[in-house]
Amino acid sequence: MRYFHPQMDFGTIYDAVAPLPRLGAGTSKVVRVLRACGLRVAERCNLTFRALCQAIDSGRPVMVVIRNPGADCRH
């Protein structure tokens, strides 16, 4: 958020997302909060490396959720 709204307080966003201590926050919730802050957000799954590079090269910030096969949840 600091990139788009430098004046916005971190606590405001954190409180809106309200991540759970052990599980964090689901992707859908993060997307809703970012949209509520006025950002246009697209949720995409299974991006290729090429598609990810194209997004970055075109100046679009990217937030990535990864799945670690050894973990109980996504990060």
N, CA, C, O and CB atoms as a CASP TS submission, in Angstrom:
PFRMAT TS
TARGET T0000
AUTHOR 0000-0000-0000
METHOD Language model
MODEL 1
PARENT N/A
ATOM      1  N   MET     1       0.814  -1.191   0.000  1.00  0.00           N
ATOM      2  CA  MET     1       0.000   0.000   0.000  1.00  0.00           C
ATOM      3  C   MET     1       0.857   1.255   0.000  1.00  0.00           C
ATOM      4  O   MET     1       0.476   2.277  -0.569  1.00  0.00           O
ATOM      5  CB  MET     1      -0.926  -0.002   1.190  1.00  0.00           C
ATOM      6  N   ARG     2       2.003   1.173   0.633  1.00  0.00           N
ATOM      7  CA  ARG     2       2.845   2.363   0.727  1.00  0.00           C
ATOM      8  C   ARG     2       3.222   2.888  -0.657  1.00  0.00           C
ATOM      9  O   ARG     2       3.407   4.093  -0.829  1.00  0.00           O
ATOM     10  CB  ARG     2       4.108   2.055   1.531  1.00  0.00           C
ATOM     11  N   TYR     3       3.335   2.014  -1.625  1.00  0.00           N
ATOM     12  CA  TYR     3       3.673   2.413  -2.989  1.00  0.00           C
ATOM     13  C   TYR     3       2.568   3.297  -3.574  1.00  0.00           C
ATOM     14  O   TYR     3       2.856   4.313  -4.206  1.00  0.00           O
ATOM     15  CB  TYR     3       3.897   1.169  -3.878  1.00  0.00           C
ATOM     16  N   PHE     4       1.319   2.916  -3.368  1.00  0.00           N
ATOM     17  CA  PHE     4       0.192   3.634  -3.959  1.00  0.00           C
ATOM     18  C   PHE     4      -0.334   4.763  -3.077  1.00  0.00           C
ATOM     19  O   PHE     4      -0.728   5.817  -3.575  1.00  0.00           O
ATOM     20  CB  PHE     4      -0.923   2.670  -4.250  1.00  0.00           C
ATOM     21  N   HIS     5      -0.337   4.540  -1.782  1.00  0.00           N
ATOM     22  CA  HIS     5      -0.862   5.525  -0.832  1.00  0.00           C
ATOM     23  C   HIS     5       0.145   5.707   0.312  1.00  0.00           C
ATOM     24  O   HIS     5      -0.052   5.169   1.402  1.00  0.00           O
ATOM     25  CB  HIS     5      -2.260   5.079  -0.277  1.00  0.00           C
ATOM     26  N   PRO     6       1.222   6.464   0.065  1.00  0.00           N
ATOM     27  CA  PRO     6       2.270   6.596   1.087  1.00  0.00           C
ATOM     28  C   PRO     6       1.769   7.172   2.406  1.00  0.00           C
ATOM     29  O   PRO     6       2.357   6.915   3.456  1.00  0.00           O
ATOM     30  CB  PRO     6       3.377   7.464   0.565  1.00  0.00           C
ATOM     31  N   GLN     7       0.705   7.935   2.361  1.00  0.00           N
ATOM     32  CA  GLN     7       0.197   8.556   3.580  1.00  0.00           C
ATOM     33  C   GLN     7      -0.632   7.591   4.435  1.00  0.00           C
ATOM     34  O   GLN     7      -0.917   7.889   5.595  1.00  0.00           O
ATOM     35  CB  GLN     7      -0.639   9.768   3.224  1.00  0.00           C
ATOM     36  N   MET     8      -1.020   6.446   3.881  1.00  0.00           N
ATOM     37  CA  MET     8      -1.873   5.510   4.601  1.00  0.00           C
ATOM     38  C   MET     8      -1.076   4.777   5.678  1.00  0.00           C
ATOM     39  O   MET     8       0.039   4.313   5.440  1.00  0.00           O
ATOM     40  CB  MET     8      -2.509   4.504   3.630  1.00  0.00           C
ATOM     41  N   ASP     9      -1.657   4.687   6.834  1.00  0.00           N
ATOM     42  CA  ASP     9      -1.034   4.028   7.973  1.00  0.00           C
ATOM     43  C   ASP     9      -1.082   2.503   7.815  1.00  0.00           C
ATOM     44  O   ASP     9      -2.116   1.939   7.457  1.00  0.00           O
ATOM     45  CB  ASP     9      -1.728   4.454   9.277  1.00  0.00           C
ATOM     46  N   PHE    10       0.035   1.856   8.084  1.00  0.00           N
ATOM     47  CA  PHE    10       0.109   0.398   7.982  1.00  0.00           C
ATOM     48  C   PHE    10      -0.961  -0.268   8.843  1.00  0.00           C
ATOM     49  O   PHE    10      -1.590  -1.239   8.424  1.00  0.00           O
ATOM     50  CB  PHE    10       1.499  -0.097   8.396  1.00  0.00           C
ATOM     51  N   GLY    11      -1.157   0.255  10.031  1.00  0.00           N
ATOM     52  CA  GLY    11      -2.133  -0.332  10.956  1.00  0.00           C
ATOM     53  C   GLY    11      -3.540  -0.354  10.401  1.00  0.00           C
ATOM     54  O   GLY    11      -4.315  -1.261  10.705  1.00  0.00           O
ATOM     55  N   THR    12      -3.874   0.626   9.595  1.00  0.00           N
ATOM     56  CA  THR    12      -5.206   0.676   8.985  1.00  0.00           C
ATOM     57  C   THR    12      -5.425  -0.529   8.071  1.00  0.00           C
ATOM     58  O   THR    12      -6.466  -1.183   8.128  1.00  0.00           O
ATOM     59  CB  THR    12      -5.390   1.988   8.190  1.00  0.00           C
ATOM     60  N   ILE    13      -4.449  -0.807   7.246  1.00  0.00           N
ATOM     61  CA  ILE    13      -4.551  -1.945   6.329  1.00  0.00           C
ATOM     62  C   ILE    13      -4.501  -3.260   7.104  1.00  0.00           C
ATOM     63  O   ILE    13      -5.291  -4.170   6.852  1.00  0.00           O
ATOM     64  CB  ILE    13      -3.420  -1.900   5.276  1.00  0.00           C
ATOM     65  N   TYR    14      -3.579  -3.349   8.036  1.00  0.00           N
ATOM     66  CA  TYR    14      -3.435  -4.570   8.824  1.00  0.00           C
ATOM     67  C   TYR    14      -4.731  -4.893   9.561  1.00  0.00           C
ATOM     68  O   TYR    14      -5.180  -6.039   9.572  1.00  0.00           O
ATOM     69  CB  TYR    14      -2.277  -4.433   9.823  1.00  0.00           C
ATOM     70  N   ASP    15      -5.323  -3.882  10.170  1.00  0.00           N
ATOM     71  CA  ASP    15      -6.579  -4.087  10.898  1.00  0.00           C
ATOM     72  C   ASP    15      -7.704  -4.498   9.959  1.00  0.00           C
ATOM     73  O   ASP    15      -8.544  -5.321  10.323  1.00  0.00           O
ATOM     74  CB  ASP    15      -6.970  -2.816  11.652  1.00  0.00           C
ATOM     75  N   ALA    16      -7.731  -3.935   8.755  1.00  0.00           N
ATOM     76  CA  ALA    16      -8.774  -4.279   7.787  1.00  0.00           C
ATOM     77  C   ALA    16      -8.625  -5.721   7.308  1.00  0.00           C
ATOM     78  O   ALA    16      -9.620  -6.425   7.131  1.00  0.00           O
ATOM     79  CB  ALA    16      -8.729  -3.320   6.590  1.00  0.00           C
ATOM     80  N   VAL    17      -7.388  -6.158   7.100  1.00  0.00           N
ATOM     81  CA  VAL    17      -7.151  -7.543   6.663  1.00  0.00           C
ATOM     82  C   VAL    17      -7.355  -8.498   7.835  1.00  0.00           C
ATOM     83  O   VAL    17      -7.889  -9.593   7.656  1.00  0.00           O
ATOM     84  CB  VAL    17      -5.717  -7.702   6.079  1.00  0.00           C
ATOM     85  N   ALA    18      -6.938  -8.095   9.024  1.00  0.00           N
ATOM     86  CA  ALA    18      -7.087  -8.886  10.251  1.00  0.00           C
ATOM     87  C   ALA    18      -6.597 -10.321  10.081  1.00  0.00           C
ATOM     88  O   ALA    18      -7.376 -11.262  10.231  1.00  0.00           O
ATOM     89  CB  ALA    18      -8.543  -8.895  10.690  1.00  0.00           C
ATOM     90  N   PRO    19      -5.307 -10.497   9.767  1.00  0.00           N
ATOM     91  CA  PRO    19      -4.793 -11.859   9.592  1.00  0.00           C
ATOM     92  C   PRO    19      -4.831 -12.650  10.899  1.00  0.00           C
ATOM     93  O   PRO    19      -4.643 -12.095  11.981  1.00  0.00           O
ATOM     94  CB  PRO    19      -3.364 -11.816   9.053  1.00  0.00           C
ATOM     95  N   LEU    20      -5.072 -13.928  10.780  1.00  0.00           N
ATOM     96  CA  LEU    20      -5.053 -14.801  11.954  1.00  0.00           C
ATOM     97  C   LEU    20      -3.601 -15.110  12.304  1.00  0.00           C
ATOM     98  O   LEU    20      -2.774 -15.273  11.406  1.00  0.00           O
ATOM     99  CB  LEU    20      -5.861 -16.119  11.696  1.00  0.00           C
ATOM    100  N   PRO    21      -3.280 -15.192  13.586  1.00  0.00           N
ATOM    101  CA  PRO    21      -1.883 -15.396  13.988  1.00  0.00           C
ATOM    102  C   PRO    21      -1.200 -16.601  13.330  1.00  0.00           C
ATOM    103  O   PRO    21      -0.040 -16.498  12.929  1.00  0.00           O
ATOM    104  CB  PRO    21      -1.820 -15.557  15.473  1.00  0.00           C
ATOM    105  N   ARG    22      -1.876 -17.711  13.214  1.00  0.00           N
ATOM    106  CA  ARG    22      -1.238 -18.908  12.655  1.00  0.00           C
ATOM    107  C   ARG    22      -1.463 -19.088  11.159  1.00  0.00           C
ATOM    108  O   ARG    22      -0.654 -19.719  10.478  1.00  0.00           O
ATOM    109  CB  ARG    22      -1.739 -20.119  13.369  1.00  0.00           C
ATOM    110  N   LEU    23      -2.560 -18.536  10.648  1.00  0.00           N
ATOM    111  CA  LEU    23      -2.925 -18.807   9.256  1.00  0.00           C
ATOM    112  C   LEU    23      -2.773 -17.611   8.324  1.00  0.00           C
ATOM    113  O   LEU    23      -2.813 -17.767   7.103  1.00  0.00           O
ATOM    114  CB  LEU    23      -4.332 -19.286   9.199  1.00  0.00           C
ATOM    115  N   GLY    24      -2.602 -16.432   8.885  1.00  0.00           N
ATOM    116  CA  GLY    24      -2.515 -15.244   8.038  1.00  0.00           C
ATOM    117  C   GLY    24      -3.883 -14.842   7.533  1.00  0.00           C
ATOM    118  O   GLY    24      -4.872 -14.960   8.256  1.00  0.00           O
ATOM    119  N   ALA    25      -3.951 -14.366   6.294  1.00  0.00           N
ATOM    120  CA  ALA    25      -5.217 -13.944   5.697  1.00  0.00           C
ATOM    121  C   ALA    25      -5.371 -14.592   4.338  1.00  0.00           C
ATOM    122  O   ALA    25      -4.395 -14.767   3.609  1.00  0.00           O
ATOM    123  CB  ALA    25      -5.293 -12.404   5.576  1.00  0.00           C
ATOM    124  N   GLY    26      -6.570 -14.938   4.006  1.00  0.00           N
ATOM    125  CA  GLY    26      -6.833 -15.533   2.708  1.00  0.00           C
ATOM    126  C   GLY    26      -6.682 -14.523   1.580  1.00  0.00           C
ATOM    127  O   GLY    26      -6.824 -13.317   1.780  1.00  0.00           O
ATOM    128  N   THR    27      -6.396 -15.032   0.413  1.00  0.00           N
ATOM    129  CA  THR    27      -6.205 -14.189  -0.762  1.00  0.00           C
ATOM    130  C   THR    27      -7.432 -13.329  -1.041  1.00  0.00           C
ATOM    131  O   THR    27      -7.298 -12.143  -1.341  1.00  0.00           O
ATOM    132  CB  THR    27      -5.885 -15.046  -1.978  1.00  0.00           C
ATOM    133  N   SER    28      -8.609 -13.904  -0.948  1.00  0.00           N
ATOM    134  CA  SER    28      -9.839 -13.162  -1.242  1.00  0.00           C
ATOM    135  C   SER    28      -9.998 -11.961  -0.315  1.00  0.00           C
ATOM    136  O   SER    28     -10.424 -10.888  -0.744  1.00  0.00           O
ATOM    137  CB  SER    28     -11.059 -14.082  -1.117  1.00  0.00           C
ATOM    138  N   LYS    29      -9.658 -12.146   0.939  1.00  0.00           N
ATOM    139  CA  LYS    29      -9.782 -11.043   1.889  1.00  0.00           C
ATOM    140  C   LYS    29      -8.797  -9.927   1.568  1.00  0.00           C
ATOM    141  O   LYS    29      -9.156  -8.750   1.613  1.00  0.00           O
ATOM    142  CB  LYS    29      -9.560 -11.543   3.315  1.00  0.00           C
ATOM    143  N   VAL    30      -7.568 -10.285   1.248  1.00  0.00           N
ATOM    144  CA  VAL    30      -6.562  -9.285   0.891  1.00  0.00           C
ATOM    145  C   VAL    30      -7.013  -8.521  -0.353  1.00  0.00           C
ATOM    146  O   VAL    30      -6.879  -7.299  -0.415  1.00  0.00           O
ATOM    147  CB  VAL    30      -5.181  -9.954   0.649  1.00  0.00           C
ATOM    148  N   VAL    31      -7.545  -9.236  -1.337  1.00  0.00           N
ATOM    149  CA  VAL    31      -8.037  -8.600  -2.561  1.00  0.00           C
ATOM    150  C   VAL    31      -9.150  -7.612  -2.229  1.00  0.00           C
ATOM    151  O   VAL    31      -9.147  -6.489  -2.734  1.00  0.00           O
ATOM    152  CB  VAL    31      -8.543  -9.663  -3.564  1.00  0.00           C
ATOM    153  N   ARG    32     -10.104  -8.013  -1.387  1.00  0.00           N
ATOM    154  CA  ARG    32     -11.214  -7.116  -1.007  1.00  0.00           C
ATOM    155  C   ARG    32     -10.716  -5.847  -0.338  1.00  0.00           C
ATOM    156  O   ARG    32     -11.194  -4.755  -0.643  1.00  0.00           O
ATOM    157  CB  ARG    32     -12.182  -7.835  -0.071  1.00  0.00           C
ATOM    158  N   VAL    33      -9.762  -5.982   0.568  1.00  0.00           N
ATOM    159  CA  VAL    33      -9.235  -4.816   1.281  1.00  0.00           C
ATOM    160  C   VAL    33      -8.498  -3.895   0.311  1.00  0.00           C
ATOM    161  O   VAL    33      -8.674  -2.678   0.368  1.00  0.00           O
ATOM    162  CB  VAL    33      -8.292  -5.257   2.427  1.00  0.00           C
ATOM    163  N   LEU    34      -7.684  -4.450  -0.569  1.00  0.00           N
ATOM    164  CA  LEU    34      -6.968  -3.619  -1.539  1.00  0.00           C
ATOM    165  C   LEU    34      -7.941  -2.885  -2.453  1.00  0.00           C
ATOM    166  O   LEU    34      -7.729  -1.714  -2.769  1.00  0.00           O
ATOM    167  CB  LEU    34      -6.007  -4.476  -2.372  1.00  0.00           C
ATOM    168  N   ARG    35      -8.996  -3.554  -2.878  1.00  0.00           N
ATOM    169  CA  ARG    35     -10.016  -2.898  -3.702  1.00  0.00           C
ATOM    170  C   ARG    35     -10.740  -1.809  -2.923  1.00  0.00           C
ATOM    171  O   ARG    35     -11.043  -0.749  -3.471  1.00  0.00           O
ATOM    172  CB  ARG    35     -11.025  -3.925  -4.220  1.00  0.00           C
ATOM    173  N   ALA    36     -11.016  -2.066  -1.653  1.00  0.00           N
ATOM    174  CA  ALA    36     -11.676  -1.060  -0.818  1.00  0.00           C
ATOM    175  C   ALA    36     -10.800   0.180  -0.655  1.00  0.00           C
ATOM    176  O   ALA    36     -11.309   1.271  -0.395  1.00  0.00           O
ATOM    177  CB  ALA    36     -12.015  -1.649   0.559  1.00  0.00           C
ATOM    178  N   CYS    37      -9.500   0.019  -0.806  1.00  0.00           N
ATOM    179  CA  CYS    37      -8.565   1.143  -0.733  1.00  0.00           C
ATOM    180  C   CYS    37      -8.427   1.857  -2.074  1.00  0.00           C
ATOM    181  O   CYS    37      -7.644   2.798  -2.202  1.00  0.00           O
ATOM    182  CB  CYS    37      -7.199   0.659  -0.265  1.00  0.00           C
ATOM    183  N   GLY    38      -9.185   1.412  -3.069  1.00  0.00           N
ATOM    184  CA  GLY    38      -9.183   2.079  -4.352  1.00  0.00           C
ATOM    185  C   GLY    38      -8.244   1.496  -5.397  1.00  0.00           C
ATOM    186  O   GLY    38      -8.057   2.089  -6.460  1.00  0.00           O
ATOM    187  N   LEU    39      -7.653   0.349  -5.110  1.00  0.00           N
ATOM    188  CA  LEU    39      -6.742  -0.263  -6.085  1.00  0.00           C
ATOM    189  C   LEU    39      -7.508  -1.204  -6.999  1.00  0.00           C
ATOM    190  O   LEU    39      -8.456  -1.869  -6.580  1.00  0.00           O
ATOM    191  CB  LEU    39      -5.601  -1.022  -5.372  1.00  0.00           C
ATOM    192  N   ARG    40      -7.084  -1.247  -8.243  1.00  0.00           N
ATOM    193  CA  ARG    40      -7.619  -2.253  -9.169  1.00  0.00           C
ATOM    194  C   ARG    40      -6.756  -3.488  -9.000  1.00  0.00           C
ATOM    195  O   ARG    40      -5.550  -3.455  -9.241  1.00  0.00           O
ATOM    196  CB  ARG    40      -7.625  -1.745 -10.678  1.00  0.00           C
ATOM    197  N   VAL    41      -7.376  -4.560  -8.590  1.00  0.00           N
ATOM    198  CA  VAL    41      -6.643  -5.783  -8.272  1.00  0.00           C
ATOM    199  C   VAL    41      -7.210  -6.929  -9.103  1.00  0.00           C
ATOM    200  O   VAL    41      -8.426  -7.085  -9.210  1.00  0.00           O
ATOM    201  CB  VAL    41      -6.724  -6.107  -6.749  1.00  0.00           C
ATOM    202  N   ALA    42      -6.334  -7.717  -9.680  1.00  0.00           N
ATOM    203  CA  ALA    42      -6.735  -8.915 -10.403  1.00  0.00           C
ATOM    204  C   ALA    42      -6.109 -10.118  -9.718  1.00  0.00           C
ATOM    205  O   ALA    42      -4.908 -10.140  -9.449  1.00  0.00           O
ATOM    206  CB  ALA    42      -6.316  -8.842 -11.903  1.00  0.00           C
ATOM    207  N   GLU    43      -6.921 -11.099  -9.444  1.00  0.00           N
ATOM    208  CA  GLU    43      -6.425 -12.339  -8.850  1.00  0.00           C
ATOM    209  C   GLU    43      -6.280 -13.357  -9.980  1.00  0.00           C
ATOM    210  O   GLU    43      -7.249 -13.685 -10.665  1.00  0.00           O
ATOM    211  CB  GLU    43      -7.389 -12.870  -7.713  1.00  0.00           C
ATOM    212  N   ARG    44      -5.072 -13.844 -10.159  1.00  0.00           N
ATOM    213  CA  ARG    44      -4.803 -14.808 -11.224  1.00  0.00           C
ATOM    214  C   ARG    44      -4.102 -16.016 -10.634  1.00  0.00           C
ATOM    215  O   ARG    44      -3.320 -15.905  -9.690  1.00  0.00           O
ATOM    216  CB  ARG    44      -3.949 -14.176 -12.353  1.00  0.00           C
ATOM    217  N   CYS    45      -4.391 -17.146 -11.197  1.00  0.00           N
ATOM    218  CA  CYS    45      -3.790 -18.393 -10.715  1.00  0.00           C
ATOM    219  C   CYS    45      -2.914 -19.000 -11.809  1.00  0.00           C
ATOM    220  O   CYS    45      -3.138 -18.787 -13.001  1.00  0.00           O
ATOM    221  CB  CYS    45      -4.887 -19.403 -10.273  1.00  0.00           C
ATOM    222  N   ASN    46      -1.928 -19.750 -11.379  1.00  0.00           N
ATOM    223  CA  ASN    46      -1.070 -20.517 -12.283  1.00  0.00           C
ATOM    224  C   ASN    46      -0.373 -19.662 -13.344  1.00  0.00           C
ATOM    225  O   ASN    46      -0.322 -20.040 -14.514  1.00  0.00           O
ATOM    226  CB  ASN    46      -1.882 -21.578 -12.961  1.00  0.00           C
ATOM    227  N   LEU    47       0.156 -18.522 -12.933  1.00  0.00           N
ATOM    228  CA  LEU    47       0.912 -17.693 -13.873  1.00  0.00           C
ATOM    229  C   LEU    47       2.199 -18.397 -14.276  1.00  0.00           C
ATOM    230  O   LEU    47       2.853 -19.047 -13.461  1.00  0.00           O
ATOM    231  CB  LEU    47       1.226 -16.315 -13.257  1.00  0.00           C
ATOM    232  N   THR    48       2.537 -18.258 -15.510  1.00  0.00           N
ATOM    233  CA  THR    48       3.824 -18.779 -15.963  1.00  0.00           C
ATOM    234  C   THR    48       4.909 -17.765 -15.595  1.00  0.00           C
ATOM    235  O   THR    48       4.615 -16.609 -15.290  1.00  0.00           O
ATOM    236  CB  THR    48       3.814 -19.061 -17.508  1.00  0.00           C
ATOM    237  N   PHE    49       6.132 -18.202 -15.627  1.00  0.00           N
ATOM    238  CA  PHE    49       7.236 -17.290 -15.350  1.00  0.00           C
ATOM    239  C   PHE    49       7.234 -16.140 -16.350  1.00  0.00           C
ATOM    240  O   PHE    49       7.490 -14.990 -15.995  1.00  0.00           O
ATOM    241  CB  PHE    49       8.582 -18.037 -15.392  1.00  0.00           C
ATOM    242  N   ARG    50       6.943 -16.465 -17.592  1.00  0.00           N
ATOM    243  CA  ARG    50       6.906 -15.434 -18.638  1.00  0.00           C
ATOM    244  C   ARG    50       5.824 -14.397 -18.360  1.00  0.00           C
ATOM    245  O   ARG    50       6.072 -13.199 -18.494  1.00  0.00           O
ATOM    246  CB  ARG    50       6.671 -16.075 -20.010  1.00  0.00           C
ATOM    247  N   ALA    51       4.629 -14.838 -17.975  1.00  0.00           N
ATOM    248  CA  ALA    51       3.530 -13.912 -17.683  1.00  0.00           C
ATOM    249  C   ALA    51       3.866 -13.034 -16.484  1.00  0.00           C
ATOM    250  O   ALA    51       3.530 -11.849 -16.462  1.00  0.00           O
ATOM    251  CB  ALA    51       2.227 -14.687 -17.422  1.00  0.00           C
ATOM    252  N   LEU    52       4.517 -13.606 -15.504  1.00  0.00           N
ATOM    253  CA  LEU    52       4.933 -12.842 -14.331  1.00  0.00           C
ATOM    254  C   LEU    52       5.951 -11.768 -14.723  1.00  0.00           C
ATOM    255  O   LEU    52       5.850 -10.620 -14.291  1.00  0.00           O
ATOM    256  CB  LEU    52       5.527 -13.780 -13.260  1.00  0.00           C
ATOM    257  N   CYS    53       6.917 -12.148 -15.532  1.00  0.00           N
ATOM    258  CA  CYS    53       7.922 -11.181 -16.003  1.00  0.00           C
ATOM    259  C   CYS    53       7.286 -10.076 -16.828  1.00  0.00           C
ATOM    260  O   CYS    53       7.679  -8.916 -16.705  1.00  0.00           O
ATOM    261  CB  CYS    53       8.997 -11.887 -16.831  1.00  0.00           C
ATOM    262  N   GLN    54       6.317 -10.408 -17.660  1.00  0.00           N
ATOM    263  CA  GLN    54       5.633  -9.402 -18.474  1.00  0.00           C
ATOM    264  C   GLN    54       4.891  -8.409 -17.595  1.00  0.00           C
ATOM    265  O   GLN    54       4.914  -7.209 -17.868  1.00  0.00           O
ATOM    266  CB  GLN    54       4.660 -10.068 -19.452  1.00  0.00           C
ATOM    267  N   ALA    55       4.240  -8.883 -16.556  1.00  0.00           N
ATOM    268  CA  ALA    55       3.526  -7.990 -15.645  1.00  0.00           C
ATOM    269  C   ALA    55       4.503  -7.029 -14.967  1.00  0.00           C
ATOM    270  O   ALA    55       4.246  -5.828 -14.882  1.00  0.00           O
ATOM    271  CB  ALA    55       2.750  -8.803 -14.584  1.00  0.00           C
ATOM    272  N   ILE    56       5.604  -7.556 -14.497  1.00  0.00           N
ATOM    273  CA  ILE    56       6.607  -6.725 -13.823  1.00  0.00           C
ATOM    274  C   ILE    56       7.219  -5.732 -14.807  1.00  0.00           C
ATOM    275  O   ILE    56       7.372  -4.554 -14.485  1.00  0.00           O
ATOM    276  CB  ILE    56       7.714  -7.605 -13.193  1.00  0.00           C
ATOM    277  N   ASP    57       7.565  -6.198 -15.999  1.00  0.00           N
ATOM    278  CA  ASP    57       8.178  -5.329 -17.007  1.00  0.00           C
ATOM    279  C   ASP    57       7.247  -4.218 -17.462  1.00  0.00           C
ATOM    280  O   ASP    57       7.707  -3.156 -17.881  1.00  0.00           O
ATOM    281  CB  ASP    57       8.607  -6.147 -18.203  1.00  0.00           C
ATOM    282  N   SER    58       5.929  -4.452 -17.383  1.00  0.00           N
ATOM    283  CA  SER    58       4.977  -3.422 -17.798  1.00  0.00           C
ATOM    284  C   SER    58       4.658  -2.451 -16.668  1.00  0.00           C
ATOM    285  O   SER    58       3.821  -1.560 -16.822  1.00  0.00           O
ATOM    286  CB  SER    58       3.696  -4.066 -18.297  1.00  0.00           C
ATOM    287  N   GLY    59       5.332  -2.629 -15.528  1.00  0.00           N
ATOM    288  CA  GLY    59       5.166  -1.681 -14.428  1.00  0.00           C
ATOM    289  C   GLY    59       4.037  -2.002 -13.471  1.00  0.00           C
ATOM    290  O   GLY    59       3.674  -1.169 -12.641  1.00  0.00           O
ATOM    291  N   ARG    60       3.477  -3.190 -13.572  1.00  0.00           N
ATOM    292  CA  ARG    60       2.406  -3.581 -12.651  1.00  0.00           C
ATOM    293  C   ARG    60       3.004  -4.302 -11.442  1.00  0.00           C
ATOM    294  O   ARG    60       3.652  -5.337 -11.600  1.00  0.00           O
ATOM    295  CB  ARG    60       1.361  -4.488 -13.368  1.00  0.00           C
ATOM    296  N   PRO    61       2.797  -3.773 -10.259  1.00  0.00           N
ATOM    297  CA  PRO    61       3.285  -4.476  -9.067  1.00  0.00           C
ATOM    298  C   PRO    61       2.612  -5.843  -8.945  1.00  0.00           C
ATOM    299  O   PRO    61       1.459  -6.017  -9.340  1.00  0.00           O
ATOM    300  CB  PRO    61       3.025  -3.633  -7.791  1.00  0.00           C
ATOM    301  N   VAL    62       3.329  -6.783  -8.407  1.00  0.00           N
ATOM    302  CA  VAL    62       2.837  -8.150  -8.294  1.00  0.00           C
ATOM    303  C   VAL    62       2.989  -8.611  -6.855  1.00  0.00           C
ATOM    304  O   VAL    62       4.045  -8.442  -6.244  1.00  0.00           O
ATOM    305  CB  VAL    62       3.589  -9.100  -9.262  1.00  0.00           C
ATOM    306  N   MET    63       1.927  -9.194  -6.321  1.00  0.00           N
ATOM    307  CA  MET    63       1.993  -9.848  -5.025  1.00  0.00           C
ATOM    308  C   MET    63       1.758 -11.332  -5.305  1.00  0.00           C
ATOM    309  O   MET    63       0.792 -11.701  -5.972  1.00  0.00           O
ATOM    310  CB  MET    63       0.930  -9.250  -3.990  1.00  0.00           C
ATOM    311  N   VAL    64       2.637 -12.163  -4.796  1.00  0.00           N
ATOM    312  CA  VAL    64       2.609 -13.577  -5.149  1.00  0.00           C
ATOM    313  C   VAL    64       2.311 -14.418  -3.912  1.00  0.00           C
ATOM    314  O   VAL    64       2.857 -14.186  -2.833  1.00  0.00           O
ATOM    315  CB  VAL    64       3.947 -14.007  -5.786  1.00  0.00           C
ATOM    316  N   VAL    65       1.441 -15.389  -4.095  1.00  0.00           N
ATOM    317  CA  VAL    65       1.165 -16.388  -3.061  1.00  0.00           C
ATOM    318  C   VAL    65       1.798 -17.679  -3.551  1.00  0.00           C
ATOM    319  O   VAL    65       1.544 -18.124  -4.670  1.00  0.00           O
ATOM    320  CB  VAL    65      -0.396 -16.560  -2.786  1.00  0.00           C
ATOM    321  N   ILE    66       2.613 -18.268  -2.713  1.00  0.00           N
ATOM    322  CA  ILE    66       3.270 -19.512  -3.110  1.00  0.00           C
ATOM    323  C   ILE    66       2.766 -20.674  -2.267  1.00  0.00           C
ATOM    324  O   ILE    66       2.276 -20.487  -1.153  1.00  0.00           O
ATOM    325  CB  ILE    66       4.796 -19.385  -2.983  1.00  0.00           C
ATOM    326  N   ARG    67       2.893 -21.852  -2.806  1.00  0.00           N
ATOM    327  CA  ARG    67       2.561 -23.055  -2.059  1.00  0.00           C
ATOM    328  C   ARG    67       3.831 -23.865  -1.897  1.00  0.00           C
ATOM    329  O   ARG    67       4.441 -24.300  -2.874  1.00  0.00           O
ATOM    330  CB  ARG    67       1.447 -23.884  -2.770  1.00  0.00           C
ATOM    331  N   ASN    68       4.212 -24.056  -0.664  1.00  0.00           N
ATOM    332  CA  ASN    68       5.368 -24.864  -0.329  1.00  0.00           C
ATOM    333  C   ASN    68       4.847 -26.283  -0.047  1.00  0.00           C
ATOM    334  O   ASN    68       4.084 -26.479   0.899  1.00  0.00           O
ATOM    335  CB  ASN    68       6.163 -24.264   0.911  1.00  0.00           C
ATOM    336  N   PRO    69       5.246 -27.259  -0.849  1.00  0.00           N
ATOM    337  CA  PRO    69       4.704 -28.616  -0.665  1.00  0.00           C
ATOM    338  C   PRO    69       4.889 -29.174   0.751  1.00  0.00           C
ATOM    339  O   PRO    69       4.123 -30.039   1.174  1.00  0.00           O
ATOM    340  CB  PRO    69       5.356 -29.552  -1.649  1.00  0.00           C
ATOM    341  N   GLY    70       5.891 -28.691   1.482  1.00  0.00           N
ATOM    342  CA  GLY    70       6.115 -29.188   2.831  1.00  0.00           C
ATOM    343  C   GLY    70       5.355 -28.449   3.909  1.00  0.00           C
ATOM    344  O   GLY    70       5.393 -28.846   5.074  1.00  0.00           O
ATOM    345  N   ALA    71       4.658 -27.369   3.540  1.00  0.00           N
ATOM    346  CA  ALA    71       3.942 -26.563   4.527  1.00  0.00           C
ATOM    347  C   ALA    71       2.468 -26.937   4.584  1.00  0.00           C
ATOM    348  O   ALA    71       1.925 -27.541   3.659  1.00  0.00           O
ATOM    349  CB  ALA    71       4.091 -25.081   4.208  1.00  0.00           C
ATOM    350  N   ASP    72       1.837 -26.565   5.687  1.00  0.00           N
ATOM    351  CA  ASP    72       0.408 -26.852   5.868  1.00  0.00           C
ATOM    352  C   ASP    72      -0.484 -25.847   5.144  1.00  0.00           C
ATOM    353  O   ASP    72      -1.668 -26.110   4.933  1.00  0.00           O
ATOM    354  CB  ASP    72       0.064 -26.861   7.349  1.00  0.00           C
ATOM    355  N   CYS    73       0.073 -24.700   4.764  1.00  0.00           N
ATOM    356  CA  CYS    73      -0.747 -23.663   4.138  1.00  0.00           C
ATOM    357  C   CYS    73       0.082 -22.893   3.126  1.00  0.00           C
ATOM    358  O   CYS    73       1.290 -23.099   3.004  1.00  0.00           O
ATOM    359  CB  CYS    73      -1.331 -22.704   5.198  1.00  0.00           C
ATOM    360  N   ARG    74      -0.586 -21.998   2.400  1.00  0.00           N
ATOM    361  CA  ARG    74       0.102 -21.169   1.417  1.00  0.00           C
ATOM    362  C   ARG    74       0.687 -19.941   2.083  1.00  0.00           C
ATOM    363  O   ARG    74       0.248 -19.541   3.161  1.00  0.00           O
ATOM    364  CB  ARG    74      -0.848 -20.760   0.289  1.00  0.00           C
ATOM    365  N   HIS    75       1.690 -19.338   1.430  1.00  0.00           N
ATOM    366  CA  HIS    75       2.347 -18.151   1.985  1.00  0.00           C
ATOM    367  C   HIS    75       2.448 -17.076   0.927  1.00  0.00           C
ATOM    368  O   HIS    75       2.972 -15.994   1.194  1.00  0.00           O
ATOM    369  CB  HIS    75       3.745 -18.497   2.530  1.00  0.00           C
TER
END
